[in-house]
Amino acid sequence: MTKKTNVGVIGCGQISSIYLEAPSKFDILNFTACADIDMDRARAQAQRYNVPKACTPEELLADPEIDIVLNLTIPKVHAEIGMAAIEAGKATYSEKPLAINRQQGRTLLELGKGQNRRVGCAPDTFLGGGIQTCIKLINDGAIGEPIGATAFMLGHGPESWHADPNFFYQPGAGPMFDMGPYYLTALIAMLGPVRRVTGSARITFPERLITSQPRYGTKIQVNTPTHIAGVMDFASGAVGSIIMSFDVWSHQLPRIEIYGTEGTLVVPDPNTFGGPVYVRTAQEKEWREVALTHAYAENSRGIGLADMAHAINSGRVHRANGDLAYHVLDIMEAFHDASDQNKHIELTSMCERPAPLNPGQHDWSEDR
């Protein structure tokens, strides 16, 4: 029988629901407490998902039975809550990004390493069947040596559908910090770390009008870039291009493509877990859909948290780890820096390419 890991959730907003469903897929997880600054939200989620306790964040951090704090707060307090969890003797796993700047991210990681406490961070979509299939294709040489990549996420922002979209337009968010982690984490999982970047960034609309409820008609002052175009030089030698935008009304660009010496790989939406995956080699005249080789193609948010719980028990490195999340943070901030400073930015961070999962249904007991 799998030894349960007790998890407490801080932040009971929209994203918490899918995480609270994770124990049905990953039996190592046991949610024992829900906390929020809004106690009504904490109580509602605890009741809905049969979590034994609803409490304040302070009460949750003081609970000696909790092993991991799942930090689902807004980005500007990710690092603060993560450090509080570590100081309370617990591991921490947060929604993306790891922090809103490098200084916060470094402080969090150093504290975790100093106190021998794990730091994990979303996204974990790269552990889904779609991107894991892509990783296997690349590792198997299906497209030869990867030489380049493109990644595009363009839309017109969340103010038409999100209940409280103000934070999307503040430092630590914007399209790069909000959606960039999905794309960059997927690219690193497939191609490895990045050594330098350059880019250009702008704010197109300095004010946004909310057209969703309940804040319909409220104006948002935009304080972070909303259209960013970047170039990445991977340590492997591949060159990648990326555009993240909240300023575009429509487009026909792909999400992610990987270009190799022998063919091209079309990668599925990195904000999801499934396919489709397409390949076209130099010898083929048509695109070919590739059947997924790995499980977890359905919405499996929480797989990174479960992997971390298993890793704590076995002593191995967890896949959605702090070093990976910090490298993503470093890249994102470097795009902004490159635009401000009109130059390439050499990255000072590095990370290991996460270990792939086994084809089919992954056996966590085999990880070492």
PyMOL commands that set and color helices and strands:
alter all, ss='L'
color gray80, all
select helices_A, chain A and resi 16-20+22-24+39-48+57-61+75-87+102-114+125-127+129-139+165-169+174-191+303-314+322-341+364-366
alter helices_A, ss='H'
color red, helices_A
select strands_A, chain A and resi 5-10+29-35+53-55+68-71+91-94+119-121+146-154+194-202+207-209+219-221+227-234+239-245+256-260+263-267+277-281+288-290+345-346
alter strands_A, ss='S'
color yellow, strands_A
deselect
rebuild
show_as cartoon
